[in-house]
Every structure is written in structure tokens, then in C-alpha cells.
Amino acid sequence: MRYLRTVLGLIAALSLSGCHSIAYYTQAAVGQSALLWHSRSIDEVIKDPRTSDHLRERLRFVERIREYAQTRLFLPSTGSYQRFTDIGRDFVLWSVVAAEEFSTEPEVFCHPIAGCVAYQGYFERKDALNFAEELESRGFGTSVGPVAAYSTLGWFSDPVLSSVLHYPDTQLAELVFHELAHELLFIPDDTTFNESFATFVARAGVEQWLVDSGRASKLKEYRRDIGRQDATVNLICNTRMRLVELYTSSIQETDKRRQKNRILDELVAKYFEMRKTGAVSNWDRWFEEGLNNAKLASVGSYHDDVGLFVALFEQSDRDFEVFYQSARAHAIRFGSP
């Protein structure tokens, strides 16, 4: 009942900004309330004799990871990841990213709580597709992608979702560290800063956890996987840089479209060439489903500033608490709200 009152209050407060917002915030609030309403404490689920051995083991792993995040990585000790929700499907949200025809920058969507972000999430895929269709009718290119988990930035105690429990240990640890990093530091109106910060914290956290948990032998494999992922991201980043140069040129739009298509085709060809040698991660489906500015921008948000945080971490002598202070100071110093 406490969750329901809070959600209803959020709907009332947020809906003041217009009719379209009423529909969007209502679906968001109803979806969020359902996750909380149907959640159970992890301790209760573990003790339940009807719980499968596999689910019990994965939830115990989450408990250990959450404890490690708080005691060794100094991430927030909140109520998050102390409850479990079986969502009954593979993904909890569908995220919509949009970009103009001749721009590599994502369109931003502004909300009273999170500020302006480079995506908009829907609990129903059909709603996400409808919103994407509306944006496309206004000339935007769009990308609709599934989301297995997300953070409410500390507004609610986020439950562990069934959609992520099939992840391997390192990926599940990454996810928990990533989402808790959002609770620690979130700068309104700067999606790239926020997502890149959380990406870095998750990676650095997993590396330390592997060592501390006696899995140092897995560190080489983890770094190799990250290297392949970064190689994929760098391919996309380099393509975005080429597109920026194209879009800012003075040639005719028909020529821009033709060259844009050629550049995207070259990206796909280069990716599959590198896949044959194992130099990049397996993003086959992502590439096969087609590319546009929005899709490329969605990757950039999570990686463009990672190099900044690598440098700040080293300058902080790899001390997480000092690093967090440096990251917050950097955001203030360089103009983030």
C-alpha cells in the first residue's frame, strides 16, 4: 500500500506537464508499481520450499554481490536488490532512442525527476513501437531496444528481476554494480556522463571482485571479453565521427544520404570481417537488424566518456571513494548541473 500511494502521488505530480505526459507517466508508474507489488524479499524466496535450487543459488549470489558492492566498492547501502520479482518475460522495458536524419546526437526527452535523457522507456513493447512511429512521422530515425533491468535512482528499492538471473556471474555482477552506481551519482541532463560512469564502475568493480573472491584466474578472460566489446564500440565510434564530418559538410542532401548509406554499409562489412577472427564481440543480431543514427547514438551514451573515468580512477590511485569524489567534482567543474 505504501508503494501504491507513492506511485499515485508521482502520477499526480508528473502529469501536470500535459496530456501526452499523462499517458506516458501513467504507464511508467503502473509498470513500476507492478514490479514492487509483486516482489518478495529474497530471504523469503530462498526459504520457500517451492523455490528451485537454481533460483535459490542465483539469489544467494545476488546477496553476496550486493554486500560486496556496499562494503568493498562503497556503493549505496539502500533497499535495492533485497527483493525479487518474477516478471514472466525476457525484458522489463523497451527503450526508444531517436536522432535526426543528419545528426549523430540523440534526441533528448525531459522529465521532472530524471531531467533530460537520451531515451524513453516503456513497459509494453507496443507502446514503445507506437512512440517510435510517432517520432518517425516527424522525420526522426529511431531505435527500439529491449532492457533487462534499470535503476529508479534511489526513488524506490529496486528488486532483482527474473530477466537477469540467467546472466553469467560476471555479467550479473556488472549489472548490479552498474545500477547501484546510478544511485550513487546521477547528473541530470547528461546521459553520456551517467551511463559511462556506471559502465566504468561496473567494469572496475568486477575486476576487483574477481581478485577478492579468489577468481583471479578469470580476470584475463574478462579483460579479453571487454577488449572485444570495446573493439566493437570503437568501430561504431569511428563511424559516428565519419558521419559527423559528412553531416556538417556543404554537399547536397541527396549526396549526404547516399554517402551515409555507404558509410553504414562499410561499418557492417568491417564488423563481420572482424568477427571472423574473433576480434569483436558477438553483436551479429544488432548489426543484422539495420543501422541508423539513433542506433549508433544508443551505444555512444554508454561508452563515450569511459576513458575519462579510467583516467580519474588512476589519478585517484584506484581508490573508489576518492574516485567518486573526483567524478562528482568533475561534473560540477565542467558545467553539469
C-alpha positions as CSV (number, residue, x, y, z in Angstrom):
1,M,0.0,0.0,0.0
2,R,2.9,2.4,0.7
3,Y,4.2,1.8,-2.8
4,L,0.8,2.4,-4.3
5,R,0.3,5.7,-2.5
6,T,3.8,6.8,-3.7
7,V,3.1,5.8,-7.3
8,L,-0.3,7.6,-7.3
9,G,1.4,10.7,-5.9
10,L,4.0,10.6,-8.7
11,I,1.3,10.3,-11.3
12,A,-0.5,13.3,-10.0
13,A,2.7,15.4,-9.7
14,L,4.2,14.5,-13.0
15,S,1.1,14.6,-15.1
16,L,0.8,18.4,-14.7
17,S,3.0,18.8,-17.7
18,G,0.5,17.8,-20.3
19,C,-1.8,15.2,-21.9
20,H,0.9,13.2,-23.6
21,S,2.8,13.2,-20.4
22,I,-0.2,11.8,-18.5
23,A,-0.3,8.7,-20.7
24,Y,3.5,8.2,-20.5
25,Y,3.8,8.7,-16.8
26,T,0.8,6.6,-16.1
27,Q,2.2,3.6,-17.9
28,A,5.6,4.2,-16.2
29,A,4.0,4.4,-12.7
30,V,1.7,1.5,-13.2
31,G,4.6,-0.6,-14.6
32,Q,6.9,0.3,-11.7
33,S,4.2,-0.3,-9.1
34,A,3.6,-3.8,-10.5
35,L,7.3,-4.6,-10.1
36,L,7.2,-3.6,-6.5
37,W,3.7,-5.0,-5.7
38,H,4.7,-8.5,-7.0
39,S,8.1,-8.5,-5.3
40,R,9.1,-10.7,-2.4
41,S,12.0,-10.5,-0.1
42,I,14.9,-12.5,-1.3
43,D,15.2,-14.2,2.1
44,E,11.6,-15.3,1.9
45,V,12.1,-16.7,-1.6
46,I,15.2,-18.6,-0.6
47,K,13.5,-20.2,2.4
48,D,10.4,-21.1,0.3
49,P,10.5,-24.9,-0.3
50,R,8.8,-24.4,-3.7
51,T,11.8,-22.3,-4.9
52,S,14.0,-24.2,-7.4
53,D,17.6,-24.9,-6.5
54,H,18.8,-22.8,-9.5
55,L,16.8,-19.7,-8.4
56,R,17.9,-20.1,-4.8
57,E,21.5,-20.2,-5.9
58,R,21.2,-17.2,-8.2
59,L,19.5,-15.1,-5.4
60,R,22.2,-16.1,-2.9
61,F,24.8,-14.9,-5.5
62,V,22.9,-11.6,-5.8
63,E,23.0,-11.2,-2.0
64,R,26.8,-11.7,-2.0
65,I,27.3,-9.3,-4.8
66,R,25.1,-6.7,-3.2
67,E,27.1,-7.0,0.1
68,Y,30.4,-6.7,-1.8
69,A,29.2,-3.6,-3.7
70,Q,28.4,-1.9,-0.4
71,T,31.4,-3.0,1.7
72,R,34.2,-3.1,-0.9
73,L,33.1,-0.7,-3.7
74,F,31.4,1.8,-1.4
75,L,28.2,1.8,-3.4
76,P,25.0,2.8,-1.7
77,S,23.6,0.6,1.0
78,T,19.9,1.0,0.1
79,G,17.0,-1.3,-0.1
80,S,17.7,-2.2,-3.7
81,Y,18.3,-5.8,-4.7
82,Q,16.9,-7.2,-1.4
83,R,13.6,-8.3,-3.1
84,F,12.9,-10.4,-6.1
85,T,10.2,-10.1,-8.9
86,D,9.4,-12.7,-11.4
87,I,8.3,-10.6,-14.4
88,G,7.3,-13.5,-16.6
89,R,9.1,-12.3,-19.7
90,D,12.6,-11.7,-21.0
91,F,12.7,-7.9,-20.8
92,V,11.2,-5.4,-18.4
93,L,11.3,-2.3,-20.7
94,W,11.7,-1.3,-24.3
95,S,13.8,1.8,-24.8
96,V,13.3,4.3,-27.6
97,V,16.2,6.3,-28.9
98,A,15.8,8.9,-31.7
99,A,18.1,11.0,-33.9
100,E,17.6,13.4,-36.8
101,E,18.4,12.3,-40.3
102,F,21.7,14.2,-40.4
103,S,22.8,14.1,-36.8
104,T,24.7,11.7,-34.6
105,E,23.3,13.2,-31.4
106,P,20.3,11.5,-29.8
107,E,17.1,13.5,-29.2
108,V,16.6,14.2,-25.5
109,F,13.4,13.6,-23.6
110,C,12.9,15.7,-20.5
111,H,11.2,14.6,-17.3
112,P,10.7,16.3,-13.9
113,I,12.7,13.7,-11.9
114,A,15.5,12.3,-14.2
115,G,15.9,15.5,-16.2
116,C,16.7,15.3,-19.9
117,V,17.8,11.8,-21.0
118,A,18.6,10.3,-24.4
119,Y,16.0,7.6,-24.3
120,Q,12.4,7.0,-23.3
121,G,11.3,3.7,-21.7
122,Y,8.0,1.8,-22.0
123,F,6.8,-1.3,-20.1
124,E,4.9,-2.5,-23.2
125,R,6.7,-3.1,-26.5
126,K,3.7,-1.9,-28.5
127,D,3.8,1.4,-26.7
128,A,7.5,1.8,-27.5
129,L,6.8,1.0,-31.1
130,N,3.9,3.4,-31.3
131,F,6.1,6.2,-29.8
132,A,8.8,5.4,-32.3
133,E,6.3,5.5,-35.2
134,E,5.2,8.9,-34.0
135,L,8.8,10.2,-33.9
136,E,9.4,8.7,-37.4
137,S,6.4,10.6,-38.7
138,R,8.2,13.8,-37.6
139,G,11.4,12.8,-39.5
140,F,13.4,11.1,-36.8
141,G,15.2,7.8,-37.2
142,T,14.6,5.6,-34.2
143,S,15.9,2.5,-32.4
144,V,13.7,0.4,-30.1
145,G,15.7,-1.9,-27.9
146,P,14.9,-4.3,-25.0
147,V,16.1,-3.6,-21.5
148,A,16.5,-6.4,-18.9
149,A,16.9,-4.1,-15.9
150,Y,17.0,-0.4,-14.9
151,S,17.5,1.9,-11.9
152,T,15.0,4.2,-10.3
153,L,17.9,6.3,-9.0
154,G,17.0,5.5,-5.4
155,W,13.4,6.7,-5.6
156,F,12.3,3.1,-5.0
157,S,14.1,0.0,-3.7
158,D,14.8,-1.8,-7.0
159,P,14.1,-5.5,-6.9
160,V,16.1,-8.2,-8.7
161,L,14.3,-9.2,-11.8
162,S,13.9,-12.7,-13.2
163,S,15.0,-11.3,-16.6
164,V,18.7,-11.0,-15.4
165,L,19.2,-14.2,-13.4
166,H,20.3,-16.2,-16.4
167,Y,23.3,-13.9,-16.8
168,P,26.8,-15.4,-16.1
169,D,28.3,-14.4,-12.8
170,T,30.5,-11.6,-14.2
171,Q,27.6,-10.1,-16.2
172,L,25.2,-10.2,-13.3
173,A,27.8,-8.6,-11.0
174,E,28.3,-5.9,-13.7
175,L,24.6,-5.2,-13.8
176,V,24.3,-4.8,-10.0
177,F,27.3,-2.6,-9.8
178,H,26.1,-0.5,-12.8
179,E,22.7,0.2,-11.4
180,L,23.9,0.9,-7.9
181,A,26.4,3.4,-9.4
182,H,23.4,5.3,-10.8
183,E,22.1,5.6,-7.2
184,L,25.4,6.9,-6.1
185,L,25.9,9.6,-8.8
186,F,23.4,10.8,-11.4
187,I,23.8,14.1,-13.1
188,P,20.5,15.4,-14.6
189,D,20.6,16.2,-18.3
190,D,23.8,14.3,-19.0
191,T,23.1,10.7,-20.2
192,T,26.6,10.1,-21.5
193,F,28.2,11.1,-18.3
194,N,25.8,8.9,-16.2
195,E,25.9,5.8,-18.4
196,S,29.7,5.9,-19.0
197,F,30.3,6.4,-15.3
198,A,28.2,3.4,-14.4
199,T,29.8,1.4,-17.2
200,F,33.3,2.1,-15.8
201,V,32.3,1.5,-12.1
202,A,30.8,-1.9,-13.2
203,R,33.9,-2.9,-15.0
204,A,36.4,-1.8,-12.4
205,G,34.2,-3.4,-9.7
206,V,34.1,-6.7,-11.4
207,E,37.9,-6.8,-11.8
208,Q,38.3,-6.1,-8.1
209,W,35.6,-8.7,-7.2
210,L,37.3,-11.4,-9.3
211,V,40.5,-10.9,-7.4
212,D,38.9,-10.6,-4.0
213,S,36.7,-13.6,-4.5
214,G,39.6,-15.9,-5.5
215,R,38.7,-15.9,-9.2
216,A,41.7,-14.0,-10.4
217,S,42.2,-16.8,-13.0
218,K,39.0,-15.4,-14.7
219,L,40.5,-11.9,-14.9
220,K,42.3,-12.5,-18.2
221,E,39.2,-13.9,-19.8
222,Y,37.1,-11.0,-18.5
223,R,39.5,-8.4,-19.9
224,R,39.6,-10.2,-23.2
225,D,35.8,-10.0,-23.4
226,I,35.9,-6.3,-22.5
227,G,38.5,-5.8,-25.2
228,R,36.3,-7.4,-27.8
229,Q,33.4,-5.3,-26.7
230,D,35.5,-2.1,-26.8
231,A,36.7,-3.0,-30.3
232,T,33.0,-3.2,-31.4
233,V,32.2,0.1,-29.8
234,N,35.3,1.7,-31.4
235,L,34.1,0.6,-34.8
236,I,30.8,2.3,-34.1
237,C,32.5,5.4,-32.7
238,N,34.8,5.8,-35.7
239,T,31.7,5.6,-38.0
240,R,29.9,8.3,-36.0
241,M,33.0,10.5,-36.4
242,R,32.8,9.9,-40.2
243,L,29.1,10.8,-40.2
244,V,29.7,14.0,-38.2
245,E,32.1,15.1,-40.9
246,L,29.6,14.2,-43.6
247,Y,26.6,15.8,-41.9
248,T,28.5,19.1,-41.4
249,S,29.7,19.3,-45.0
250,S,28.0,21.5,-47.5
251,I,27.1,18.9,-50.1
252,Q,23.5,18.3,-51.2
253,E,21.2,16.2,-49.0
254,T,20.8,13.6,-51.7
255,D,24.6,13.1,-51.7
256,K,24.6,13.0,-47.9
257,R,22.0,10.2,-47.9
258,R,24.0,8.2,-50.5
259,Q,27.3,8.6,-48.6
260,K,25.6,7.9,-45.3
261,N,24.3,4.6,-46.6
262,R,27.7,3.7,-47.9
263,I,29.4,4.5,-44.6
264,L,26.9,2.4,-42.7
265,D,27.4,-0.5,-45.2
266,E,31.1,-0.3,-44.7
267,L,30.6,-0.5,-40.9
268,V,28.6,-3.7,-41.2
269,A,31.2,-5.2,-43.6
270,K,34.1,-4.3,-41.3
271,Y,32.3,-5.7,-38.3
272,F,31.6,-9.1,-39.9
273,E,35.2,-9.2,-41.3
274,M,36.5,-8.7,-37.7
275,R,34.0,-11.3,-36.4
276,K,35.7,-14.0,-38.4
277,T,38.9,-13.5,-36.4
278,G,37.2,-13.1,-33.1
279,A,38.4,-9.6,-32.7
280,V,34.9,-8.2,-31.7
281,S,32.0,-9.2,-29.6
282,N,29.1,-11.1,-31.0
283,W,26.7,-8.3,-32.0
284,D,25.5,-10.1,-35.1
285,R,21.8,-9.6,-34.5
286,W,22.3,-5.9,-33.6
287,F,24.1,-5.3,-36.9
288,E,21.7,-7.5,-39.0
289,E,18.6,-5.6,-37.8
290,G,19.8,-2.5,-39.6
291,L,21.6,0.7,-38.6
292,N,20.7,4.4,-38.3
293,N,21.9,7.4,-36.3
294,A,19.7,6.6,-33.3
295,K,21.1,3.1,-33.0
296,L,24.7,4.3,-33.2
297,A,23.9,7.0,-30.6
298,S,22.5,4.5,-28.2
299,V,25.9,2.8,-28.0
300,G,27.8,6.1,-27.5
301,S,25.8,7.0,-24.4
302,Y,27.2,4.1,-22.5
303,H,30.8,4.4,-23.7
304,D,31.8,7.8,-24.9
305,D,33.1,9.1,-21.5
306,V,34.6,5.8,-20.2
307,G,38.1,7.0,-21.0
308,L,37.5,10.0,-18.8
309,F,36.7,7.8,-15.8
310,V,39.6,5.4,-16.5
311,A,41.9,8.5,-16.1
312,L,40.1,9.8,-13.0
313,F,40.4,6.3,-11.4
314,E,44.1,6.1,-12.0
315,Q,44.6,9.7,-10.7
316,S,42.7,8.6,-7.6
317,D,45.2,5.7,-7.0
318,R,42.4,3.3,-7.8
319,D,40.7,4.2,-4.6
320,F,36.9,4.0,-5.2
321,E,35.9,6.5,-2.6
322,V,38.4,9.1,-3.8
323,F,37.4,8.4,-7.4
324,Y,33.7,9.0,-6.7
325,Q,34.6,12.4,-5.2
326,S,36.7,13.2,-8.3
327,A,33.9,12.2,-10.7
328,R,31.4,14.4,-8.8
329,A,33.9,17.3,-8.8
330,H,34.5,16.9,-12.5
331,A,30.8,17.1,-13.2
332,I,30.5,20.3,-11.2
333,R,33.7,21.8,-12.7
334,F,32.7,21.3,-16.3
335,G,29.2,22.5,-16.1
336,S,27.0,19.5,-15.5
337,P,24.1,20.6,-13.1
